Amino acid sequence: MRKIPLHWQVIVAILLGVLFSFLAIQFNFREFCLLYIAPFGDIFINILKLIAVPLVLFSIIAGVASLGNVKKLGNLGIKTLATYLFTTMTAVFVGLLVVNIWKPGKDINPQLRLEKRIEYELWQKKNNVKKLDTICLSCDQNNLHIVQKIQNKKLYPNKSDFVQDKIDKAKQNKTKSPLQPIVDLVPKNLVLALLEMKMLQIIFFAIFMGLVLVTIAKEKAKPVIELIEGLNEVFVQMVNIIMVSMPFFVFALMVGTLTQSASSLGDLTEQLYFLTNYSGAVIIGLLFMAFVFYPIFISFFKRKINARKFLKGISKAQLTAFSTSSSVATLPITMDCVQNKLGVSQNTTSFVIPIGATVNMDGTSLYQAVAVVALAQFHMIDLGLSQQLTIVLTATLASIGAAAVPSAGLVLMIVVLESVGLNPIWIAIILPVDRILDMCRTVVNVTGDAAVSLIMDKQKVD
C-alpha cells in the first residue's frame, strides 16, 4: 500500500483537530482535551525548541567556518539583511494597502464606533496624549450619557492583566538607550543565552566562533569543525525522527489551541463583526505575501524553480509553522525543507535561515500595519499619510527584534500604536482572534525565510 505523504498526513491531522475541538465544545468535554490532549502539543513545541537552539548554534558555526574567509561572510551577511529588510517593508506596505482598501473598521455599527471614539478621547485627556485631529465628540452635550457610561465601566476586564503585562514590557523597551539593541546582541554568558533562547546572542556567538575558526591554523581548526559538523548532523537526524510522529502532535496542538481559545470567543460579541472584517484583511495580505509576492520575488533572480515547486518544497515547514506559531520551533523543519527539497546549499541554509527566524518577521509586520489602522478606523480616527509612514518605519524596526515565539507581535504592536498616539490597551480588542492569526502570520515568516535563502544561494557567495 502506498504511504500517504507526510504533508497530507499533517493536513488531515489539522482538520481532525478542528473537528474534534468543535465536538469537545459542543458536547462539553473541553476540560478533558485541555488536561489530556493539549499537553502533547506542548511536548511537540518543547522538543522542536530543544533541537532548534543547538541546531542554530552548530549550523551557523559550521556554515561560517566553511565559507573560508571573512570577506565572503561579510558579503553574504549584508545581502541577507538587506533582502530581509526589503521583504519586511514590502509586507508593511501590503498590509497598509489592504487595510486602506478594505476599511475593516469603518463598516461597523455607527453607535458602537461613536462610543469607541469618545472612549479614546477620554483616554487622551487622562494621559495628556496629543490629539490627532480637532474633533471633540466627548464635548458634545448630546453624548454626555455615553461619557458617563464609559466612565462607569472597566475597560476589557477579562484582559486587563494580560494587556498590562504587554504594556509594561513595551515601556521597558522604550526607556532603553537607542543603542541598547546592539548591547543586547552581545552575550555576557553563553550558557544563560542558550537557556533563555536569546537567539540573536546565540547567532552572534556562533558567527564569532566561526570567524575565529577561519583565522586559526587549519590543523587546529579541523578537529573542532569536524566535531561541530558531527553534532550538527546529530540534531538534523533528531528532526527526521520527530517528523515521523508529527501528525499526532499537530492534532494535539490544534485541539489544545482551539479548545483553550473557545472560551474567550464570546467575550467581545459586540465587536465580532469587526473582528471578522479585521481577520479577513490580515489573511488576504498574508495570502498575497506567501503565494504571490515570494514566488514572483524569486523569479526575478531567474531561479530554475517555479512557484508550485517552491510552495510544495516548503509545505512541511508551512504546516509546522501554522501548528506551532513559532518560527524558532519550526526552524529545524524549515532548514530541512530548504536544503533537501529546494536544493539550497548547506552553507547558505545554515547561515540565512537561522538569521531569518530571528530577524525576518514579514507576517508580523503586515499584521501590525493592518491591526493599527483597523483599530484607528474602529475608533473613528483617520490616520494621515505621515502617521501611516510612521507605522511603516516603526513596524519594520520593531519586527527585527521580535521574539520568534507565539504572540510576540502583541508587545510590538503596543510600540506601533503608541508611535501614532493611539491607546495601547486596544490590543485587548483583537485578542480573541490573535492566536489563529498568529498561526497564519508565522507561515508567512517561514515562507519569507525560505524565499530569501533561495535568492542568497543564487548570489556569488561561495
Disulfide bonds with the S-S distance in Angstrom:
Cys136-Cys139 2.04
